Amino acid sequence: MKTELYAQYLEALNYIDSLGNLKAKDFFTGTKNPRPQLERMKHLLKLAGNPDRGLKIIHITGTSGKGSTTNYIYNILQCAGHKVGAYFSPSVSVPTEKIQINNKFISVSDLIELIEQIKPIVQRCYETLDAPSHFEIWFLIALLYFKKQKCDYVVLEVGCGGRYDATNAVEKTLVSAITNISLDHMHILGNTYTKIAYEKAGIIRLRGKVFTTTESPAALKVIEAEVEKQRADLTILHNQENPNIALASVIAEYLETKPTAIEKGIQQSKLPARFEIIQTNPTVILDGAHNADKITFFFKKLDQFRSKLKTQGQLHVICGLTSQKDARKVFAPLFAKADKVYISRFTTTFRKVTPPLVIKKFCPKNKFTGIFLDPNEALKSALKKAHKNDLIIITGSFFLCGDLRKFWQAEIKQLEQRKNFV
């Protein structure tokens, strides 16, 4: 990539990032609106000419599996011959991976052009209501891009929750899907299955089509109540071997997709930092599991993977966690199976971390190797200590995986080739 273009790209990203230093106005102070982002996003879309109108949108929420389900549907519809846009959250390696069409990231030049286009819109939004958030700006760029490129379908992954999420500001959706619900982001969504399900069920639209794989009876009861309220049509999938594949498949069938396209789309789907084997001898696996259920699911896959190995070495774990998480609960299964633990953190400034010293409290002393404020030092230490038959696991946060994934996948290379796997 030419130095000048890369400099323009960094300048454009800096514009988006810098908006975080604007203090929000007191517009919502004293109102009953619990979270202002939905109304702000609606206002932003209106100022931009409502780019979501006319798009066939498949909207995916849930606690576990929404990214994978989004990716399965995205790939299945491509295999059926459609031009498909997808919006993922968060990104793992490069910011442009959030916005994709037919497995190609938005180009650096298109991103720069769209950021210039939205500057007066952002200015107007700030002057008339409030400064949009980092997430909202990226989502606006995505919709403008999908509209400009005339996508046949758009698959949207919810950022957090659903009811008040910025992605729920779109005027109309074709399908609403809710993956399994568990206890996560409780400081935002509530500390019970009922409260969290209420937030997730907020993406259900009037007379819409809804699919869910949630197993919790309490959560399902809330979803069913919202379906009845919205006079929507619900399909429930229970006890699936792979609920994410099952959910994506039944949605594709609803969209009259041929079985061959479904099978092919599932086979070719892969995401960074979802049980991603990025090196062998020693084997290094990246997985962004960041709650107890996801860690447990990860170890089910890991046990299956290790059972196929002729020899089983030690398990080295590099871990970090975002703030507002219960480190003891999240990492209990991790620390129980690990042989060596390297406690670290991610480096992004947009999210706070659980202090490594807090995580250390719950790590068995005989497994603790040290605290590494620089995650790259944690990786160097693990690679130095591990033998060729050992496994190194990087987990607890997509942000941590993203920091360390650069050791194998160069950022500029991914920006140039516009894909994660190069």
ChimeraX attribute file (.defattr): number of C-alpha atoms within 10 A of each C-alpha:
attribute: neighborCount
match mode: 1-to-1
recipient: residues
	/A:1	10
	/A:2	6
	/A:3	8
	/A:4	9
	/A:5	13
	/A:6	15
	/A:7	11
	/A:8	14
	/A:9	18
	/A:10	13
	/A:11	13
	/A:12	19
	/A:13	15
	/A:14	11
	/A:15	14
	/A:16	18
	/A:17	15
	/A:18	11
	/A:19	15
	/A:20	14
	/A:21	8
	/A:22	12
	/A:23	9
	/A:24	14
	/A:25	12
	/A:26	10
	/A:27	11
	/A:28	14
	/A:29	9
	/A:30	7
	/A:31	9
	/A:32	8
	/A:33	12
	/A:34	8
	/A:35	13
	/A:36	17
	/A:37	21
	/A:38	20
	/A:39	17
	/A:40	21
	/A:41	26
	/A:42	19
	/A:43	18
	/A:44	26
	/A:45	24
	/A:46	14
	/A:47	16
	/A:48	20
	/A:49	11
	/A:50	18
	/A:51	21
	/A:52	23
	/A:53	15
	/A:54	15
	/A:55	22
	/A:56	17
	/A:57	22
	/A:58	21
	/A:59	27
	/A:60	27
	/A:61	31
	/A:62	28
	/A:63	24
	/A:64	23
	/A:65	21
	/A:66	24
	/A:67	24
	/A:68	20
	/A:69	28
	/A:70	26
	/A:71	27
	/A:72	27
	/A:73	29
	/A:74	31
	/A:75	26
	/A:76	28
	/A:77	25
	/A:78	22
	/A:79	22
	/A:80	18
	/A:81	12
	/A:82	15
	/A:83	18
	/A:84	25
	/A:85	31
	/A:86	29
	/A:87	28
	/A:88	23
	/A:89	19
	/A:90	17
	/A:91	16
	/A:92	25
	/A:93	25
	/A:94	19
	/A:95	16
	/A:96	22
	/A:97	25
	/A:98	20
	/A:99	26
	/A:100	24
	/A:101	21
	/A:102	17
	/A:103	19
	/A:104	17
	/A:105	24
	/A:106	23
	/A:107	17
	/A:108	20
	/A:109	12
	/A:110	12
	/A:111	21
	/A:112	17
	/A:113	13
	/A:114	17
	/A:115	20
	/A:116	13
	/A:117	14
	/A:118	18
	/A:119	14
	/A:120	13
	/A:121	17
	/A:122	22
	/A:123	13
	/A:124	15
	/A:125	21
	/A:126	17
	/A:127	11
	/A:128	11
	/A:129	17
	/A:130	23
	/A:131	23
	/A:132	23
	/A:133	20
	/A:134	14
	/A:135	17
	/A:136	22
	/A:137	21
	/A:138	21
	/A:139	23
	/A:140	23
	/A:141	21
	/A:142	27
	/A:143	26
	/A:144	21
	/A:145	21
	/A:146	26
	/A:147	19
	/A:148	10
	/A:149	13
	/A:150	14
	/A:151	19
	/A:152	18
	/A:153	22
	/A:154	29
	/A:155	26
	/A:156	29
	/A:157	26
	/A:158	26
	/A:159	23
	/A:160	20
	/A:161	24
	/A:162	28
	/A:163	22
	/A:164	22
	/A:165	24
	/A:166	25
	/A:167	27
	/A:168	25
	/A:169	21
	/A:170	19
	/A:171	16
	/A:172	18
	/A:173	24
	/A:174	17
	/A:175	21
	/A:176	23
	/A:177	27
	/A:178	28
	/A:179	25
	/A:180	21
	/A:181	24
	/A:182	23
	/A:183	18
	/A:184	24
	/A:185	17
	/A:186	15
	/A:187	9
	/A:188	13
	/A:189	21
	/A:190	16
	/A:191	14
	/A:192	15
	/A:193	20
	/A:194	20
	/A:195	17
	/A:196	25
	/A:197	31
	/A:198	23
	/A:199	22
	/A:200	29
	/A:201	28
	/A:202	19
	/A:203	28
	/A:204	29
	/A:205	23
	/A:206	16
	/A:207	13
	/A:208	18
	/A:209	20
	/A:210	24
	/A:211	21
	/A:212	25
	/A:213	22
	/A:214	24
	/A:215	16
	/A:216	14
	/A:217	11
	/A:218	14
	/A:219	22
	/A:220	22
	/A:221	14
	/A:222	20
	/A:223	25
	/A:224	17
	/A:225	13
	/A:226	20
	/A:227	22
	/A:228	14
	/A:229	13
	/A:230	14
	/A:231	15
	/A:232	16
	/A:233	16
	/A:234	18
	/A:235	14
	/A:236	14
	/A:237	16
	/A:238	14
	/A:239	9
	/A:240	11
	/A:241	8
	/A:242	9
	/A:243	19
	/A:244	23
	/A:245	20
	/A:246	17
	/A:247	27
	/A:248	25
	/A:249	23
	/A:250	17
	/A:251	21
	/A:252	21
	/A:253	13
	/A:254	11
	/A:255	12
	/A:256	10
	/A:257	18
	/A:258	14
	/A:259	14
	/A:260	11
	/A:261	19
	/A:262	24
	/A:263	14
	/A:264	15
	/A:265	23
	/A:266	20
	/A:267	12
	/A:268	12
	/A:269	16
	/A:270	17
	/A:271	15
	/A:272	20
	/A:273	24
	/A:274	18
	/A:275	21
	/A:276	16
	/A:277	15
	/A:278	16
	/A:279	13
	/A:280	13
	/A:281	12
	/A:282	16
	/A:283	18
	/A:284	20
	/A:285	21
	/A:286	26
	/A:287	23
	/A:288	26
	/A:289	24
	/A:290	22
	/A:291	23
	/A:292	23
	/A:293	18
	/A:294	19
	/A:295	20
	/A:296	17
	/A:297	12
	/A:298	18
	/A:299	16
	/A:300	11
	/A:301	12
	/A:302	14
	/A:303	10
	/A:304	10
	/A:305	10
	/A:306	14
	/A:307	11
	/A:308	9
	/A:309	10
	/A:310	8
	/A:311	9
	/A:312	12
	/A:313	16
	/A:314	16
	/A:315	18
	/A:316	24
	/A:317	29
	/A:318	27
	/A:319	28
	/A:320	30
	/A:321	30
	/A:322	20
	/A:323	13
	/A:324	14
	/A:325	18
	/A:326	16
	/A:327	25
	/A:328	17
	/A:329	13
	/A:330	20
	/A:331	23
	/A:332	15
	/A:333	15
	/A:334	24
	/A:335	18
	/A:336	11
	/A:337	14
	/A:338	20
	/A:339	17
	/A:340	24
	/A:341	27
	/A:342	26
	/A:343	25
	/A:344	29
	/A:345	26
	/A:346	26
	/A:347	16
	/A:348	12
	/A:349	8
	/A:350	9
	/A:351	11
	/A:352	14
	/A:353	19
	/A:354	19
	/A:355	17
	/A:356	20
	/A:357	11
	/A:358	13
	/A:359	19
	/A:360	19
	/A:361	11
	/A:362	15
	/A:363	23
	/A:364	14
	/A:365	12
	/A:366	9
	/A:367	17
	/A:368	18
	/A:369	19
	/A:370	16
	/A:371	20
	/A:372	19
	/A:373	15
	/A:374	13
	/A:375	23
	/A:376	17
	/A:377	14
	/A:378	25
	/A:379	21
	/A:380	10
	/A:381	16
	/A:382	23
	/A:383	19
	/A:384	9
	/A:385	12
	/A:386	19
	/A:387	15
	/A:388	13
	/A:389	17
	/A:390	20
	/A:391	25
	/A:392	27
	/A:393	27
	/A:394	29
	/A:395	27
	/A:396	30
	/A:397	24
	/A:398	27
	/A:399	24
	/A:400	28
	/A:401	28
	/A:402	23
	/A:403	19
	/A:404	20
	/A:405	20
	/A:406	16
	/A:407	12
	/A:408	10
	/A:409	16
	/A:410	14
	/A:411	15
	/A:412	13
	/A:413	14
	/A:414	19
	/A:415	22
	/A:416	12
	/A:417	13
	/A:418	20
	/A:419	18
	/A:420	21
	/A:421	12
	/A:422	10
